[in-house]
C-alpha cells in the first residue's frame, strides 16, 4: 500500500512529456505517485526506466497501463487505483493526457465530427469524469489541487491543430467551473499554459520543426520551454502558499506569448 507519511499525486498521462517530468518532480518533493498511462507494449521497457527512477528516489510509484479517457472504462480503472490507495486520499490530481486528432479541416483527410468528439473527450471532458468519480467517493484530500496543461493553441490557430485547440479551450472552461463548483470541498483547480515544448506529443504535429523554430524566434529568452519548467510550476501550485490561487490559466513560457 502507499506509505502513510507522504501525500499522494494521481497523474493521468504520466509516462512521457509534461506528465513524466511532473511525476519526477513531485516524487523528489515528497509525494507518492499513482500514474495512469496508455502505451504500446513495445514502449513499456523504456517507460519502466522512468518508474524505476521514481522509486529509486524514495517514492512509491504505482502505475497502470490502462484507458483513462473512455467513460465506460473509468469505473473499472478507478477500482484498481482504490485498491492501491486503501483509505488514503488524493492530494494532487494532474491531467496530462495528450490524445487528439491532428488533421486539417479541409481536404481528403480532413477532420470529422467524431474526430472532434474523441479529442475533446480525451483532453477535456475526461478531467471532469475523473474529478466527479474521485469526489463522489470522497477520495480527495482537503485542500486538494487539480492541475491541467493547455497551450497557446487555445487562442492562436495552428494548422492541423483545430481539434486539439477546441479541446484545450474546453479544458480551460472546465477548470474554471471546477474551481467554482468544487470549492466547498476545498479543491483548487488551475491550468498551466506551457510554451512550446519539444515533447513526443509535439513531434506528432505536422511541420513541428517550423513550430519549434518560430517559438525560438518569439521567445525573449531564446530557448524553448522544457518539461522541467512546467513541472516546477506545477509543484509550486501544490504548495500551501498557493492555496488562494484557483480557476486561473497560468502562462509558463518564458515570455514566448508576449509577441
NORKA-V831176 format. One record per pair of residues at least 6 apart in sequence whose C-alpha atoms are under 8 Angstrom apart, sorted by the first residue. I is the first residue (numbers start at 0). GAP is how many residues later the second one is. D is the distance in Angstrom with one decimal. If there is no record, write none. Layout:
# NORKA-V831176
i->{I;I}
gap->{GAP;GAP}
d->{D;D}
This chain:
# NORKA-V831176
i->{0;0;0;1;1;1;1;1;1;2;2;3;5;5;5;6;6;6;6;6;7;7;7;7;7;7;7;7;8;8;8;8;8;8;8;8;8;8;9;9;9;9;9;9;9;9;10;10;10;10;10;10;10;10;10;10;11;11;11;11;11;11;11;11;11;11;12;12;12;12;12;12;12;12;12;12;13;13;13;13;13;13;13;14;14;14;14;14;15;15;15;16;16;16;16;17;17;17;17;17;17;18;18;18;18;19;20;20;20;21;21;21;21;21;21;21;22;22;23;24;24;24;24;25;25;26;26;26;26;26;27;27;27;27;29;30;31;31;31;32;32;32;32;33;33;33;33;33;34;34;34;34;35;35;35;35;35;36;36;36;36;36;36;37;37;37;37;38;50;50;53;53;54;61;65;66;66;66;67;67;67;68;68;68;69;69;69;70;70;73;73;74;77;87;88;88;88;89;89;89;89;90;90;90;90;90;90;91;91;91;91;91;92;92;92;92;93;93;93;94;94;94;94;94;95;95;96;96;97;97;97;98;98;98;99;99;99;99;99;99;99;99;100;100;100;100;100;100;100;101;101;101;101;101;101;101;101;102;102;102;102;102;102;102;103;103;103;103;103;103;104;104;104;110;114;115;115;115;115;118;118;118;119;119;119;119;119;119;120;122;122;122;122;123;123;123;123;123;124;124;124;126;127;127;133;141;141;141;142;142;142;142;142;143;143;143;144;144;144;144;144;144;145;145;145;145;146;146;146;146;146;146;147;147;147;148;148;148;148;149;149;149;149;149;149;149;150;150;150;150;150;150;151;151;151;151;152;152;152;152;153;153;153;153;154;154;156;159;159;160;171;171;174;174;174;174;175;175;175;175;175;176;177;177;178;178;178;178;178;178;179;181;187;187;187;187;188;188;188;189;189;189;189;189;189;190;190;190;190;191;191;191;191;191;191;192;192;192;192;192;193;193;193;193;193;194;194;194;194;194;194;194;194;195;195;195;195;195;195;196;196;196;196;196;197;197;197;197;198;201;202;211;214;214;215;215;215;217;217;217;218;218;218;218;218;218;219;219;219;220;220;223;224;224;224;228;229;232;235;236;236}
gap->{83;84;85;30;58;82;83;84;86;29;57;84;24;25;26;23;24;25;83;84;23;24;25;26;81;82;83;84;17;22;23;24;25;81;82;83;84;85;23;24;25;26;80;82;83;84;8;12;22;23;24;25;82;83;84;85;7;23;24;25;56;81;82;83;84;85;6;7;22;23;24;25;82;83;84;85;6;8;9;21;22;23;82;20;21;22;32;35;31;183;184;182;183;184;210;78;181;209;210;212;213;75;76;77;212;30;206;207;210;205;206;208;209;210;212;213;10;31;30;203;206;207;210;6;209;6;27;30;31;32;26;29;30;31;29;28;27;28;29;26;27;28;29;27;28;29;30;47;26;27;28;29;27;28;29;30;32;26;27;28;29;30;31;27;28;29;30;26;10;12;6;7;6;22;11;6;7;10;6;9;58;52;53;57;51;52;56;55;58;55;56;58;55;51;50;51;52;49;50;51;54;49;50;51;52;53;54;52;53;54;55;146;51;52;53;54;52;53;54;32;51;52;53;54;52;53;25;26;24;25;103;20;23;24;15;18;19;20;22;23;63;64;10;14;15;18;60;62;63;58;59;60;61;62;102;103;104;6;7;8;57;58;59;60;6;7;55;56;57;58;6;55;57;52;48;47;48;50;51;44;45;48;43;44;46;47;48;50;46;41;44;45;48;43;44;46;47;50;45;46;49;44;46;50;6;43;44;45;42;43;44;45;100;42;43;44;42;43;44;45;92;93;41;42;43;44;42;43;44;45;87;90;42;43;44;42;43;44;45;18;21;22;41;42;43;44;17;41;42;43;44;45;41;42;43;105;8;11;12;15;11;12;14;15;10;14;8;45;46;44;19;77;14;15;16;72;13;14;70;71;72;70;11;69;8;9;10;11;67;68;67;6;55;57;58;59;57;58;59;55;56;57;58;59;60;56;57;58;59;38;42;57;58;59;60;56;57;58;59;60;31;36;57;58;59;29;30;56;57;58;59;61;62;15;16;19;28;29;57;15;27;28;29;30;14;26;27;28;28;6;6;12;9;41;6;7;8;38;39;41;34;35;36;37;38;40;34;35;36;33;34;29;27;28;29;23;22;19;6;6;8}
d->{5.5;6.5;7.0;7.0;6.4;6.6;6.1;8.0;7.8;7.5;7.3;7.9;6.1;5.4;6.0;7.3;5.2;6.2;7.3;6.1;5.5;4.9;5.8;7.4;7.0;5.2;5.5;6.6;7.7;6.4;6.3;5.1;6.3;6.0;5.9;4.5;5.8;7.4;6.0;4.8;5.9;7.7;6.8;6.2;4.9;6.3;6.8;7.2;7.4;6.3;4.9;6.2;5.9;4.7;6.2;7.2;7.5;6.1;4.9;6.4;7.0;7.8;6.1;5.0;5.7;6.2;5.7;7.8;7.1;5.8;4.8;7.3;6.8;4.9;4.7;7.3;4.6;7.7;6.5;5.6;6.4;5.9;6.9;7.6;8.0;6.0;6.2;7.5;7.9;8.0;7.6;5.4;6.7;7.5;6.3;6.9;8.0;5.0;7.6;6.8;6.7;7.7;7.9;5.4;8.0;7.7;5.7;5.7;5.7;7.8;7.3;7.6;4.4;7.5;7.0;7.7;7.1;7.7;6.0;7.9;6.3;7.0;7.3;7.9;6.6;7.0;6.4;7.0;7.6;5.6;8.0;6.5;8.0;7.7;7.2;6.5;5.1;4.9;6.2;7.1;6.1;4.8;6.2;5.9;4.7;5.7;7.9;7.6;7.3;6.2;4.6;6.3;5.8;4.9;6.1;6.6;6.8;7.5;6.3;5.0;6.1;7.4;7.3;5.1;5.4;6.1;7.6;6.6;6.6;7.9;7.7;6.7;5.9;7.6;7.2;6.8;7.6;7.6;6.4;7.4;7.5;6.7;5.1;5.3;7.7;7.6;7.5;7.5;7.0;7.9;7.7;7.9;8.0;7.5;4.8;5.2;5.1;6.1;4.8;5.4;7.1;6.3;5.1;7.5;7.4;4.6;6.3;5.7;4.8;5.9;7.7;7.1;7.8;6.3;4.8;6.3;5.9;4.9;5.8;6.6;7.7;6.3;4.8;7.0;6.2;6.2;6.9;5.8;7.6;6.4;6.7;6.5;6.0;6.5;7.9;7.2;4.5;7.8;7.2;7.3;7.0;6.0;7.7;6.0;7.5;6.2;7.9;6.3;7.0;5.1;5.6;7.7;7.1;7.4;7.9;6.4;7.7;7.0;5.8;5.7;4.5;6.9;7.8;8.0;5.1;6.2;6.5;4.3;7.3;7.4;5.3;7.1;7.2;7.8;7.2;5.1;8.0;7.8;8.0;6.3;6.5;6.4;7.4;7.4;7.1;4.5;8.0;7.4;7.9;7.8;5.9;7.1;7.1;5.7;6.8;6.1;4.5;7.5;7.9;7.2;8.0;7.9;7.5;8.0;6.4;6.9;5.4;7.0;7.7;4.6;5.3;6.9;7.3;6.5;4.8;6.3;5.9;5.0;5.9;8.0;7.6;6.1;7.3;6.1;4.5;6.3;5.9;5.1;5.6;7.3;7.0;8.0;6.5;4.7;6.2;5.5;4.9;6.0;6.9;5.7;7.7;7.5;6.6;6.0;4.7;6.4;7.1;8.0;4.8;5.5;6.7;7.8;6.7;7.6;7.2;7.6;7.4;7.7;5.1;7.4;5.0;7.0;5.4;5.1;7.4;7.7;7.5;7.3;7.1;7.7;6.6;7.2;5.8;6.2;6.8;6.1;7.2;7.5;7.9;4.4;7.0;7.6;6.5;7.7;6.9;5.5;5.0;7.6;5.9;5.1;7.3;7.8;7.2;7.2;5.1;7.3;5.3;5.6;7.8;7.6;5.5;5.1;5.2;6.3;7.6;7.6;6.2;4.8;6.2;7.7;7.7;5.7;4.8;5.9;6.6;6.4;5.7;4.6;5.9;7.5;7.2;6.6;6.1;4.9;5.5;7.2;5.4;7.6;6.1;4.0;7.4;6.5;7.7;7.8;6.8;6.3;6.2;5.9;7.4;8.0;6.1;5.1;5.5;6.7;7.5;7.6;7.9;7.2;8.0;6.5;7.9;7.7;6.8;6.8;5.4;5.6;6.1;5.6;7.6;6.1;8.0;6.7;5.9;4.1;7.5;7.9;7.3;6.2;6.6;6.4;7.4;7.9;7.8;5.8;7.0;7.4;6.5;7.6;7.0;7.7;7.7}
